[in-house]
Amino acid sequence: RILRQVVEEWGARLEREHPKLEFSLREVVFALVAARFVRPTSKLAVYEQMLERFYPDVLRPDDLELHHLYRALDVLAAGKEDLETSLFMHGRDLFSGQVDVILYDLTTLRFESTRETEELRRFGFSKEKRNDCTQVVLGLVVDPEGVPLGFEVYPGNTVEGKTLVDIVHKMRDKFRVRRFIFVADRGLLSKANLDAIRSVEGEFIVGMRIGGLAKRRPELYDRSRFQQVADGLEVFETTFGDDRGIVTWSRDRALRDEKVRNDILEKIRAKLRAKKKVSAKTFVSNTNYRFFLKGLDRGETPALDDAKIAQAAKKDGFFAIVTNLRDKSGEELFAQYKELWRVEDVFGELKGTLKARPVFHWRDRRILGHLTMCFLALLCEAHVTRALRRNRDDYDGRAVRDDIIAPRQLSAVTIFRELAEVRAIPVSIGRQRLWVRTDIRGHVAVLFQRLGLRIPPKLLKRDDVVAQSADLAISTQDDS
C-alpha cells in the first residue's frame, strides 16, 4: 500500500512535468512490479501475455502499447534518486522511523553477452564465476531488518573497495540517519574507505583479514587471551591504529573452516591419485588450492605441504572486525556485523525469486530502469517478510483452524506463489457480467491478516454488457 501510494504521488508529479508521456506511468510501473511476482519475465512477454490477464479495476491496459513499457523504464531510471528518497521518507517524521545502522554489500549481475556497451556493461571479476560474460556491479544498502533502502549500479569492471566512498556520501545526503553506523564486509576495508565514513561523522563496523598480521601480532591467535562470552564464542579486544579491533573465535566457524579445508584437500588428493601424469604448470590454478601444495614453483611433481596444512588449521574459527564505536561491547559489535547475512539474503531473492537476470537491455538507462523496477518489487517482498517476522512472536502454539498455517512456517516466496493463484473470474449472465473472486484461504488468508488488509468481497463487480444472444451465456475465462 505504501509503494502504491508513493508511486501514485511520484508518478502523478512526473506526469504533470511531462505531459507528453501519452500513457499512465503509474499504471505501467504497477503492472511491471506486479508481473514480477506473478511470473518474472521480459517486458515483451508482460505486454503480450500478462496485461490482458490483469483484473480491469487494477489496471486498464486498453490504450497501452509496447513502447510505453520501455519508456517507463527510462522514466524510472531518470527518477531513481527521487523515488528512493520518497519511499524512504514516506510516513517518517523527526521522531520515528529513523535508521541507525546501514548494511552494505555488493554483487555482480551478468549479461548473456560478450558485447560491452556504453559505460555499465563491462568485463570484470564475477562473483558468479562467469568471467566470460559482461556484467554490472550492484551495490545494495539495507536496514537491519533486511528492508532495502537504496542501490547503486557501477560498471562491471569496478573494484569493490572503490564503491564505498561514493555510496557513503550518497546515503548520508539522501537519507535521514540518526546515527550513521556503516557495516560492510572485508572486501571493503581500506584506509580511504574508513576515512570517507569518518568524513561524514559516521561510524563503522568492517570485517578484516588478520592472516597477514600473524607474524607481527601473534596474540591475535592466542586463545589464552580471549574471554568466553557465550557457549562456543570467545572474544579478544585489541587496537588497530586509532580504532578498536575485535577478534573472535567461534566453534561453529572453526568447524566450517575445517570442513572447507578438508574438502579442498580431498579434491587435491583425488587429483594426485589420478593415473595421468600431472605437472606443476597444469596441476592447479586456484589460489586456495595452491597454498596447500609444494613443488609448484620448482617444476617438481606437486605434493601436499603438511606444514601449510597445520598452519591453516591453527587459524580455524578466528575472525576480526575493526570499528570506531566506543559504546558497544565486542559481543554486540560482532552480532551487528553478522547481520550482513541479510544483504546476502536480499541478493538471493533478487536473483532467484524475482529473477533480475537475464537482463534483455543494452543501453545504460534501460539497465538502470530495469533494476529500479526490480528494486521496487524487492521492497514489496521485504515489507511482507518483515511483517511475517514481526508477527511470529504473536503465535504461541494456540490451536488454529485447519486452513490456517502457523505464521512461523510462512515465507514471502510461499505467500506470493499462492497469491498468484487468486483469480477474478468474469461470468456473463444475460446482459450482465459478474466478477467473482476465487477462495482466499490458507497462507494467503494469513497474509491478509498479518498485513491488516481487508479480504475483498466474493462478488467484486457487476457490469452491464450487451448479450451476444438471448440465451444464457456463461464465461469462465480466468483473470489474475
Disulfide bonds with the S-S distance in Angstrom:
none
